Amino acid sequence: MALRPHFIHLRRYWYALSLLVILPGLVALLWHKVHDGRFLNWGIDFTGGSLIELRFHRAVELPEIRNVLARYGLEAAEVRQSGPADFLIRTRELTEEEGRAIIGDLDRQLGGATLLRNERVGAKIGSELAAKALTALFLGLILMGIYITVRFEFKQGVAAVVALLHDVLVTVGLLALFWIPVDSSFVPAILTVIGYSINDTIIIFDRIRENMRHIRKGETLEDVVNASLWQTLARSINTVLTVLFMLLALYFLGGSTLRHFILTMLIGVVSGCYSSICNASPVWVDLKLRERRRPQVRPARA
Amino acid sequence: MNFRRTVQLLMVAALIVVASVLALKPHVAPVSWLPLTNLLRLGLDLRGGVHVVLEAVDTPEATVTAEGVRQAMAVLENRINQFGVVEPVIQQQGARRIIVELAGIKDPDEAVQTLIKPAYLEFKTEEGQVIVTGRDLQDAREAKDPQSGEVEVNLTFTPVGARKFAEATLEATRVQPHKHIGIYLDGQLLQNPQVREPITTGKARITGYASLEEAHRIAVLLRSGALPVKLEIVEKRTVGPTLGSDSLDRSVKAGILGLGTILIFMIGYYRAPGLMANLALLLYMVLVLAVFTALKVTMTLPGIAGFLLSLGMAVDANIIIFERLKEELRAGRTLRAAIDVGFKRAFVAVFDANMTTLLAAAVLYYLGTGPVRGFAVTLSIGILTSMFTAVTVTRWLLHLLAGTGLVKNLKLYGA
């Protein structure tokens, strides 16, 4: 047989690699909380505020836009270029009158502009969305855990949820590290990632379940799990590839509106593929081995 | 080679390819519904429009009641109908919120402003006594005086209103001629005309507008009546038609590139079964689009992204099955037996895996609103359809292919 690393014997390295990605993300989360007052780069969907996207008819420089905004006391506004002639302006929540006046001024004074987007979200709506996002996340995780417990066993449910938490931490951590804006599409993105990752885990658990039935003498639990991982490896990689093809096409060709949604999914899908192979099954093996140690202790007590 | 089976397979393949091309590619000038995707309903973010969440707030004059919110929705509906918007959405959310969605209007911000105006009309005497209100109004129409060219709004009162108005003007002219009657809209004095003679016909007119459009807006407000509660904007999202069509265009391009890459990959890696999986994937795409059209699912930008991703995930079931097929062939089974055993063993895994994704979609649907719900629905339809195409259809196609005897070399099945 060709050189085949033993997935389970190497599990400490996989755990270390996971931590290597997660820890900087957690540090970034805390660092931003201290420096910017918020863990993540929440968009107006979560914080409340206004967002205006304009396409200018002539070449416009950033300071020109800032000058107009300054007249409304909006020096603190966040302005960035979102396309060749497109600019995105994010401010505190503007009233209808303020919004109209600013758009009118920018249009008249900077050589004409087409309104692409004008969004306004009240602070109350924003905090409601944040609460909903957390509920969705926990409800999703718990339901997945229950499903696996019913269809497989409790310890596999726990291992699967650990792998899902890994994906959430990796995704959220990287969002903080690279300060990627987080908008309302974050909730569907992270739940789809969870659904996708658990998908992968189940395929592997299913194979382990099947192989455990035909376990040969002298074969250890580690070996069975390792063999199952190798048997499903081609599938794991090919499936993540087909999804990545579509995500990458959407990332590079799709519009700017969806870019953060796609980026979140890209991170999550790669993490999901990794955690299904390198976290879920190894964690289950660890849980199983601990359970086996117990009966050896009990007779001694009796 | 089995001739009948071969013809059968080629016909099925041709049918699927033609259907998917008709579903996606336009360029059939005289047929307006080709490509089939033209029949899909597009969301606000794809065709431009405004999504606004209104919240009823308590004021000293009126506290919010369930009845008040219901009446407000009726008034909003009335006003929106006058804008001539196609398929507007007016929805209650929770106890105090109303969601309004208007697509394809020229100035959405202006429309929203008009929409939430209280529009309370009052005719008051000089002493500040209310004579008639908007409640007594039967109709209000804008018009242009053919002689003077002056823009005006003509009011017609209900019989009760006409009587009250007649009494008041009789009284006014009897006591002291040339008294004023103030016309107030939302507490603002619009006009303060003199009453020269009693008005008993139940008709009155207001003049002094800058344009016919302005008169039209006022007439609409008056006709639809006053809002019984104060409405405030808590969320508003306007998408210009430019960005909408831009997003749609880019997503379709990205989708075609992504789909093409998947098709090539599947043939390159899985050979003959890959070709069958590709046919099943195209069929999946056509079926899902058909279900979207039949269920009148509104396609939003996240919805399209979800659909495109489901194309990537739909082949997953096939990949699981084909990997299994390879193992069974290597274990020495015949082709037909390997197909059957491969599908049977892989089905449990495919089923469990898809169920969990359905669970995630259910959570999204339960907790989400608007576009997020749309995403959950498109995701669920995709999963259910892919279970059918990837398992049943591919299996049937593979048996058909095996039956033709075209591909004898088991290596082409991955053995």
Contacts between the chains, C-beta under 8 A, distances in Angstrom:
chain1	res1	chain2	res2	distance
A	53	B	243	7.1
A	55	B	242	6.6
A	96	B	109	7.0
A	96	B	112	7.6
A	96	B	113	6.3
A	96	B	233	6.8
A	99	B	109	7.4
A	100	B	109	6.2
A	114	B	240	6.3
A	114	B	242	5.5
A	115	B	238	7.2
A	115	B	240	4.9
A	116	B	239	7.5
A	116	B	240	4.8
A	116	B	242	5.9
A	116	B	243	4.0
A	117	B	237	7.5
A	117	B	238	6.6
A	117	B	239	5.6
A	117	B	240	6.7
A	117	B	243	5.9
A	118	B	109	7.0
A	118	B	236	7.5
A	118	B	237	7.7
A	118	B	238	4.1
A	119	B	236	6.8
A	119	B	237	4.5
A	119	B	238	7.0
A	120	B	233	6.9
A	120	B	235	6.7
A	120	B	236	4.5
A	120	B	237	7.6
A	121	B	234	7.8
A	121	B	235	5.0
A	122	B	233	7.7
A	122	B	234	3.9
A	122	B	235	6.0
A	124	B	234	6.4
A	125	B	53	6.8
A	125	B	234	5.3
A	125	B	235	4.9
A	132	B	367	5.3
A	132	B	368	7.7
A	135	B	367	6.1
A	136	B	363	5.6
A	136	B	364	6.8
A	136	B	367	4.7
A	136	B	368	7.7
A	139	B	363	5.1
A	139	B	366	8.0
A	139	B	367	7.3
A	140	B	359	7.5
A	140	B	360	5.6
A	140	B	363	4.9
A	143	B	359	4.9
A	143	B	360	8.0
A	143	B	363	6.6
A	144	B	356	5.7
A	144	B	359	6.6
A	144	B	360	7.7
A	147	B	355	6.7
A	147	B	356	5.7
A	147	B	359	6.2
A	148	B	356	7.9
A	151	B	352	5.6
A	184	B	371	7.8
A	184	B	372	7.2
A	185	B	302	5.9
A	187	B	364	7.3
A	187	B	367	7.9
A	187	B	368	7.1
A	187	B	372	6.4
A	188	B	302	6.1
A	188	B	306	7.5
A	188	B	364	5.9
A	188	B	368	7.3
A	188	B	372	5.5
A	188	B	375	4.8
A	188	B	376	7.5
A	191	B	360	4.8
A	191	B	363	6.4
A	191	B	364	5.5
A	192	B	306	7.4
A	192	B	309	7.2
A	192	B	360	6.7
A	192	B	379	7.1
A	194	B	360	5.8
A	195	B	356	6.0
A	195	B	357	3.9
A	195	B	359	7.4
A	195	B	360	3.5
A	195	B	361	7.2
A	196	B	313	7.1
A	196	B	357	7.1
A	198	B	353	7.8
A	198	B	356	4.5
A	198	B	357	7.7
A	198	B	360	7.9
A	199	B	313	7.8
A	199	B	316	7.4
A	199	B	353	4.3
A	199	B	354	7.6
A	199	B	356	6.2
A	199	B	357	6.0
A	200	B	353	7.9
A	202	B	349	6.8
A	202	B	352	4.8
A	202	B	353	4.7
A	202	B	356	6.4
A	203	B	320	6.3
A	203	B	349	5.1
A	203	B	353	5.7
A	206	B	348	6.2
A	206	B	349	4.0
A	206	B	352	6.3
A	207	B	349	7.4
A	210	B	345	7.4
A	231	B	327	7.3
A	232	B	323	7.5
A	234	B	323	5.6
A	235	B	319	5.2
A	235	B	320	5.5
A	235	B	323	4.7
A	238	B	265	7.9
A	238	B	269	6.6
A	238	B	319	4.9
A	238	B	323	8.0
A	239	B	313	7.7
A	239	B	315	7.6
A	239	B	316	4.5
A	239	B	319	5.4
A	239	B	320	8.0
A	241	B	265	6.7
A	242	B	262	5.0
A	242	B	265	6.5
A	242	B	266	7.7
A	242	B	312	4.6
A	242	B	313	7.7
A	242	B	315	5.2
A	242	B	316	7.2
A	242	B	319	7.5
A	243	B	309	6.6
A	243	B	312	3.9
A	243	B	313	6.1
A	244	B	312	7.7
A	245	B	258	5.4
A	245	B	261	4.2
A	245	B	262	5.4
A	245	B	265	6.8
A	245	B	312	6.5
A	246	B	255	7.7
A	246	B	258	3.7
A	246	B	259	7.6
A	246	B	261	7.9
A	246	B	262	6.9
A	246	B	308	5.4
A	246	B	309	5.8
A	246	B	311	6.2
A	246	B	312	4.0
A	247	B	258	7.9
A	247	B	309	7.1
A	247	B	312	7.4
A	248	B	258	7.7
A	249	B	254	4.4
A	249	B	255	7.3
A	249	B	257	4.4
A	249	B	258	3.6
A	249	B	261	6.9
A	250	B	251	7.2
A	250	B	254	4.6
A	250	B	255	7.7
A	250	B	258	6.8
A	250	B	305	6.3
A	250	B	308	6.4
A	252	B	254	7.5
A	253	B	250	5.8
A	253	B	253	5.1
A	253	B	254	3.7
A	253	B	257	6.2
A	254	B	247	7.9
A	254	B	250	5.2
A	254	B	251	5.6
A	254	B	254	4.6
A	254	B	305	7.5
A	255	B	243	7.7
A	255	B	246	5.9
A	255	B	247	4.2
A	255	B	250	4.4
A	255	B	251	6.9
A	255	B	301	7.7
A	257	B	45	7.2
A	257	B	243	7.2
A	257	B	247	5.6
A	257	B	301	6.1
A	258	B	247	7.4
A	258	B	251	7.5
A	258	B	301	6.0
A	258	B	302	7.4
A	258	B	305	5.8
A	261	B	302	6.7
A	261	B	305	6.5
A	262	B	305	7.0
A	265	B	309	7.3
